[in-house]
């Protein structure tokens, strides 16, 4: 097995062990950071502004939440199941000087309370986005904006799609009632 594959395997096992120590299940995806220019486009497409509360589900190193606070004046909450990512997020928020406007929670995104969100950002796999859809429709107020990096939500068609240097950003607004033609 090549060294990079062995290292990836060890990192995944380490993350799973840390999550289980904290009573959480193993992460669904490995951490792959969203490029800064894509983060900026996601926040612009969602029209993030000072009154918003941006939730990043699977926040990784916290860069989206930090950017929402630093560059758009919003408050933010990052949720991740990996304690190392939460620690890294907190350090990044401190470095950026936004700890008064952001919080990071070690939680399972499928069980987390996200009702306060006015904007939700995602960089998950398509199957996880689809699995998350019922929670988004149930927990979020109509009009809440959702943006996803690179992955759509199956048969829930985005309102807007933007390309950024080989990446795709998808945008939806939570409807008053979930579309009848969509299966969950």
Buried (B, 14 or more C-beta within 10 A) or exposed (E): EEEEEEEEEEEBEEBBEBBEEEEBEBBBEEBEEBBEEBBBBBBBBBEBEEEBBBBBBBBBBBBBBBBBBBBBBBBBBBBBBBBBBBBBBBEBBEEBEBBEBBBBBBBBBBEBEBEEBBBBBBBBBEEBBBBBBEBBBEBBEEEBBBBBBBBBBBEBEBEEEBEBEEBBBBBBBBEEEBEEEBEE
